[in-house]
Amino acid sequence: MTELISLPKKRKGESTNWWEEDEQDDFSIQKWKSLEHHGVIFPPDYIPHNIPLFYDDEAISLTSEQEEVATWWSSVIGTEWETKEIFRKNFEQNFLKLFGSDHQIKSLDKCDFKKIAEYVEVQREVKKARPPEEKKQERESKQKLDEEIGYGIVDGKREKISNIIVEPPGLFRGRGQHPKAGYIKTRLRPEDITINVGKSNLVPKCPVPGHAWKNVVHNNYVTWLAYYKDPVLSFSNVKYVYLAASSKFKGLNDKLKYEKARKLKGLIDGIRHDYFDKIKKDNQVNKQLGTALYLIDKLALRVGNEKTEDEADTVGCCSLKVSNISFKENCQITLDFLGKDSMRYFNTVPVDPNVHENLRKFVEGKGPDEELFDLITTSSLNEYLKTFMKSLSAKVFRTYNASVTLQMLLGKFNHKNMQVEEKVQFYTDANREVAILCNHQKSTPKNFEVQMEKMQDKLKDKFESLNLLETHLKGFLSKKIAQNADKKFPTSEENTRKAIVRAKTSIKNMEIKLKMKDDNKTVALGTSKINYMDPRITVAWCKNNEVPIEKVFPKALRSKFIWAMYTEPSWEF
């Protein structure tokens, strides 16, 4: 295994925190001076089990490639994917190609995967039943491998890599109603991988004997370490290997993104004045530019990039169709469309009278599948925005709106004497409002009702324990129980009172958790935390209100936003 260069020693007084360095420019030119890493590693090759597939009750011997794909299908039998029309149709087409036109297998419906499915289930149970020592050994082996090759050296500093293992082969699922769901994702080889390292640094050794990297480049204007084309979406989707979220590359990009949104805060009044002026103009292009930006600003809509045939049919503001909008009384409109990840956006909102009138005129004489904003594109909208700020794009508005909304909502907090769990609930409610604004939805978890029942059972047990403690206390008060009488309960009146206080606090906290779980069952809170809400707002609020940051930011986010952890309590977006 190729050794990485040794780390330089830290000089006295020298900072190792990039966010404390003086030079924090726009990070738009040269990203690094030296870059060295171990490349990528590949999932293990498939090991055949030699279990046949049955077709018309006849056992069919399979090649290793055919058997692997048949095993993938066997693992989805009994799930929603087995009956999902587009998934099943695409898989059948891909699967039959493996046999050729002369083979007797012509239909997926006549294929019997029962024996293979039984094998898959047995292997699944065997894996679950492994002794703790074996599981521990596996974890330690992974940790050792990660320590050996899961880091790179950037300008002399050791940095964690986020995705050192390339994507394994399997069946493509995609997000939402993806048109290529069910396609076979072929196994990646070194010949698919382009490596990026420093010109004077060692090229990582290819880990597969007899193979070589597709290409090696020395591009210090980018931050990726390697890339490969997605086996299914090769023309529209490139997969990059990056440093981890805690790295300087990622951290500085995040910080600059939020600083850009803060800069927009200082320009927003002028921009709104300008787009309202355009809304009222006679020029139809200007009317559409102003109206589209109004919707993006007011509703935090995604801009709506042009899609390819490889992508699910989802839309944003600039790609809205006539069928996605309807008009109500009192200058209200209803927008109804599939957004990112095929999540439905359905919202009825009041709009400015001029906007309402413009939208009505935009749909006149058009069919339901025609574009609402037919005279503008994402590019032309972004060009318009660059007249206000060089790096401004429509995407910045979502970050701005999410952050300014969170700051406004948290600014209403004035209950410092609340318990920590109550403060966390207040924060979560604010987070939910931002997530709803950004249409960050999720499907209700399948086991949601079971989880709620378990929590309600625990709450019931807590109430029963409280009742027993209160009965126990009455015994002390009526002198029916002597001090130190019953070892199952507190042995003194004072300790019983303390136990009752603890029990009531525990009940209150459980009730808060139950309410938050129910309130947030269809709202994805994490997306706005990760991508849209400036983390410094959260850190400052937590410090100012004595809320441990781990109560609202999991470990991964605390690592990703390490630069924000030093924010002062008085900081505001």
N, C-alpha and C positions, 0 to 999 in steps of 0.2 A: 504494500500500500504506500502511495506517495506521501512523504512527510510534508506538512505545511511549514512555512518559515516560522521561526521562533518570534514570540511577541517582544517588542521593545520594552524596556523598563520605564516606568513612569518617573519623570523628573520631579524633584521637589517643587511643590507649588503648582504643578501642572494639572489642569482639570481633565478628567476623563469623560465628562458629561458634555455631549455635543451642544445641548441647549444653553450651556454657559459660555460657549465660544462667541467671540465678537463677530466673526464672519458668518452670517446666516443670510445669504443672498437668495435670489429667486430659484436657485438650484436648477437653472434651465440650461446651463452650458455643460462644463465638464463635471461629472459626478464623482470620479475617483482617479487616483494616480496609480495605484497598484491593486490588483484583485487576484486572489488565489483561492481555489477550493478543490474539492474532490470530485466534481461532476455530479452525476446522478446515479442511482442504483435502480435495479429492475426487479419486479416481482419474480418469484421462483417459477421455473417452467412447470407446465402441467404434468402431473403423474397419472397415467390412465388407470382406471379401475376395472376395465374390461367387462363391464356389465352391458348386455345388449339392449337395444331399443326394439320394441315389438311393433310390427306394421302388418295390419290384417292378420293378427295372431301369429305372425312369423317372426322369429328372432333375427335381427339384423345386426351383423358385426359392424362396428364403427371404427373409422380411423381415429387417431388421437385428436385431431382437430374437430372432427364431427362429434366425438364423445364429449369433449370439453364444452362445446356449445349446447349439446343436449343436456348436460349437467346443469348449465346455467338456467335453462328453461325449467328443468325439474325443480330448481330452488324457488321459482316464482309460482309454482302450482299451488292453488289454494289461496293466493293473494289477489288483490284487485287487478294486478298487472295481467294475470292469466286471461281475464275476460275483457280487458280494455281493448276496444276495437282496433285502434290505430297501432297499439303495441303488438297485438297478436298478428295483424296483417303484415306489418313490417318484418317481424321475426320470421314468419312463414316464408316470405320472399327470400330473406337472407339465408335461412336455414336450408331451403331446397337447393339453393345455388351450390352448396357444399357437396351435393350428391351428383350434380350434372343432370342433363335432360334425359339421359338413357337409363337412369336409375329407377327402380320400382317405386321409391318413395315420391309421391306426387302431392300429398295433402297432409297438413299438420293435424287435421281432425282425426285421421286414421292412425296417427302415431300414438303408441302407448308408452309413456315414460314411467309407468308405475314402479318397475324394479329399480330404476335409477333414482327416482324420488325417495324410495325406501332407503336406499343407500345414503342419500344426502341427509335424510332425517337421522339415521343412525350415527353418521359422522358428526352431526350437529350435537347430538346428545353426548357422544364420547368427548367432544371438546368441552362441553359444560361440566362433565364429571371428572375432568382431570384433577389430580391431587393438587393442593395448594403449593407444594414444593415445585411442581412442574410449571405452574402458572408464574410463580415467582422467578424461576430460572428464565422463562421466556421474557418476562419484563426486564430482567437484568441484562439479558443478551441484547434487547432492543436499546436499552439505555447505553450500553457499552458501544454499540454500533453508532448511536447518535453522537456520543462523545468523540468518537474517532473521525467520523466523516460528516457530521451534521453541522459543522461550522466552517466559515470561510474567514479569510484575512483581508480586510479592506483598509488600505492605507495604514497597515501595521496594527490594526485593531481587530480582535476576534469578534465575529458576529454570527449569531444563530441563523441557520437557513430554515425557511418555513416548510418547504415541500421537496425533500431530497429524493423521495421515491416517486417515480413516474406513475401515472394512472394505470391501474391494472386492466387487463382485458375483461370483457363482460358484456352485458346487454345495456344499451344506452336507454336511459329513462327520460332525461330532460326535465324541464320545468313546465308545469301547466300542461296544456294540450300541444305538446311539441310534435311537429309533423314527422320527426325521425325517431320517435320513441319506438323501441324494439329492435333497432339496428344493432348489428354485431360490432362491438368495439374490439378491433384486432389488437394483438399483442405488439407493444412498441419494442423496437430494437435500437441499438446504438446508432445505426444508420439513419434513424429518424431525428436524432438530437443534434442541435447546434450549441456549441459551448462558447461562452464568453469569459475570457481571462485577460489579465494584464499582458502586454507584449513581452515584458521581461520576466514574467512569472512562469512557473511550471504548468504545462498542460496536464490536466488530470488523466490518469491512466484509465483506459476503457476497462470496465469490470467484467466484460464478457469475452472470454478467449476466442480468438479468430474473427473478431469484429472491430470496427473502428467508428469514431464519431462521424456524423455526416459532414460537419464543418466546425472549424475553430476560428473565432473572430476576436478582435481586440478593440471593442467599442466602449470607450469610457464616457460616452454621451448618454448611455442607458444604464439602468440599475439591475437588469436581469442577468442571471448567471448562466441560464440555458433556456432553450425553448424547443417546442415540437408542435406540429400541427395535430389538432384533435383528429383521431382516426375516423370519426363520423362526420364532424363539421369542419373538414380540412380547409375549406375555402373561406370560411367565415369566423373560425375560432382557433386562435393560437394559444397554447398553454405555456406560461412562463414559469421559470423557477426563480423565486425572489428570496431575499433575506427576510427574516421573520419580522413580525409587526413591531418588535422591540428595537429594531435596528435604527441606525441614524437615517438611512435611506427612507424608510417608511415613516419614522417619526417626524423628520423634517418636512416631508411631503404633507403629512397630516397638519402640522402646525401652520405651514404656509397656506393650506386650503382654508383653515379657519380664519387666518389673518386676512385672507382675501374677502371672506364673508364679512368680517368686521369692517373692512374698507368700504364694502358695499353699503353698510349701515350709514356711513357718512355721505353717501351719494344718492341714497334711495329717494329722498324727497325730490331732487332734481330729475331723476329718472321717471318717477311717477308723474311729475308735471309734464315731462316730454311725451310719455306714451298717452297720457290723456289728451294732449294736444293733437297727437296723431289720430286718436280715436275719432276726433271731431272733423278731421280733414276730409276733403272731397276725394283725394287720391286713394284709390281702392287698395293699393299695396300698403300704403301707410296705415289705412284703417285696419287691415289685417295684422300688420306688425304690432300696432298699439293694442288691439283687442287680444291677440294671443299672449302678449307679455302681461297684460292685465290678469288673465286667467292663471298664468304661471305664478305671478306674484301673489294673487289673492288666495289661490287654492293649492299652492305648492305642487302643481302638476309637474310631471316629468316632461321634458321638451318633446320627446317622441321622435327618435332617430329612424331613418329609413331602414326597413328590415329586408333580409334576403329570404329566398324560398326555404332556406335551412332553419329559419327561426319561426317560433310560434307567432300566430297572428295577434299581436298585442299592439296597442297604440298609446300615444302620448298626446300632448296638446297640438303640436303641428301636424300630426297625422290623424286627427279626429275626422270621422266621416259624418255625413248628414244624419245617418241613423243613430249616432251616438248622442244626439242632443234633442231635447224637446222643450217646449216653452210653456210656462205657467203664468198665472195672473200675478200682478204686483211686481213686475220686472224680475220674475224668478225663472231660472233655467234648471233643467235636470240633465246631468251628464251620466251616461251609462255605457261603460266600455270595459274591456279586459286590459288591465295594465300589466306591469312587469310581473313575471312568473304566473301569468294568466289569472291574477287576482282581480276580481271585479271591483271597479270603481263605480259607485252609485251614490250620487249626491245631488240634492236639490238645494240651491242657494240663491239668495237675492243678488243681483248685479246692478251696476250703474245703468241708468236708463239709456244712455248712449251706447253702452256695450250691448244691452238687450236688443236695441234697434239694429245695430250692426250685424249681430248674429242672425237675426231674422232675415236680413237682406242677403247674408252670405249663403243661406240655404235655398233662396228663391230660385226656381227653375232647375234645381239639381236633383238627381236621383239619390236614393238612400246610400249607395256605395261610393258616391263621389265625395271628394275631400271638402271639408268645411273651409279650411284655409288653403285654397288652391293656388294662390298667387305668391305664397312665401314658402320657404323651406327652413329646416333647422339651421342650415348654414347662413342664410340671409338674416335670420333672427339674431344669431350670434354675431354677425358682422355689425348689425345695428348696435348691439350691446357694447362692442369694442370701441364705439365712438365715445363712450363714457369712461371706460377703463380698459387698458390694453388687454388684460388677461380675463376680463369678465365674460362669462357665458351663462346661458340659462340655468345650467346645473348649479351655479353658485347661489341662485335664488332659493333652492331647496335647503341648502346649508344655512343660509341667512335666516329664512323663515323658521326653520326648526330651532335654531339657536336663540333667536330673539323671542320666540314664543316660550321656550323653556325659561329664559331669563325673566320674562314678564310673570309667568306663573309662579316660579319659585320666589319672586320678589314679594308675593302676597303673603308669604309665611310670616306669622308673628306669634307663634306658640312655642317659645323656647323651653317651656316647662313640660312639654309633652314627653311621653316615653319615647325611646328610640324607635320602637316598632311603629308608633303612630307617625313619627317623622318620616320614616321610610315609606309608609302608606301615602303620605302627602306627596313625597317625591315621585312615587310610582304613578299616582294619579296625574301629575304633571307630565311625566314621561308618556303616559297613555294618550293624553291630549295631543302631544306632538306626533305620536305614531299614527293616530287617526288622521291628523292633518296631512301626513305624508302617505296615507293609504297603506300602511304597513300591516297587512292582515295575515292571518294564518288560519288553517282549518282547526276546528276543535279536536284536540287529541282523542284518539279512539278510546283510551282508557280513562277519559276525563271523569265520567260519572263514578267509576270505581274508586278513583283517587279521592273524589269529593266525599264519597260514603265513608272511606277509611278515616279521613280527617274529621268528619262529623261524629264518627264513633269515638275517636280520641277526645273530641270536645265533650261528648256525653260522659265519658269516663272522668274527665276533669271536673265536671259539674257534680258527679256522684262523690268524688273525693272531697270536694269542697263541702258538700252537705254533711259528710261524715265528720269532717273537721269542725264544722259549726255545731254539730250535735255534741261532739267531744268537748267543745268549749263550754256549752251549756251545762255539761256535767260538772265542770270545775266551778262554775258560777253558783250552781245549786248545792255544792258541797257533796254531790253524790259520787264524785270521783276524787280519790286522794291523789296528791302529787306523786308522780313516778309510778302510777298504778298499772297502766297498760303500755307495754313496750311497743305495740303496733302503731301507736300514735305519739305525738310529742308528749313528753313526760312532765310538762309544766304548763301552767296557763299562759305564761309569757311566750314560750316556744310555740304553743298552739296558735296564738294570735299572729305570730310571725309567719307560720305555715299558711294561715288563711290569706294573708296579704300576698304571699308568693303564689298561692293557688289562683287568686283572683287576677293577678298579673298574667299568669300563664294562660288563663281562659281568655282574657282580653287579647293577648297576642295571637292566640289560635283563631279567634273570631276575625281579627284583622287579616290573617293569612288566608282564611277561607274566602273572605270578601274579595281580596286582591286576586285570588286564583280564579274566582268566578268572573270578576270584572274584565280580566285580561285573557280569557280563554280563546278569543278570536283576534287578539291584537298582538302583533310581534313587537315587543318592546326593545329587543336587542338591536334591531337594524338601525334605529335612530341613534342609539347610544354609540354604535360602532362607526357610523358613517356621517351623521348629520348634526348632532348636538355637540357644540364645542365642549370638550371634557373639562375645561377650566371652569365653566359655569357650575358643573356638578361638584368639583373639588372645592371651590370657594364656598359653595353653599354648605357642604358637609363640614368644613372647618368652622364656618361661622355659626353652625347650629349643633356642633358636637355630635355629629353622626359619623361613625366609623366608615371609611370609604369602602371597605369590603362589604358593607351592607347593600351597596347599590352598584358597585363595579366588581365583577368576578376577577379572579386572578389574571385571566388572559387580557382583560381590558386594563388592569392596573399595570401590566407589563407593556401593553401597546402604547398606553398614554403616560409612560413614566415621566416624560417631560412636563406633563400637566400637574403632576403630584406636588410640584414646588410652588403652585399658585398661591398667592396671598388671599386671605379671607375676604378682603375688601374688593377683589377683582370683579369687574363686570364686563360683559360682552360689548 
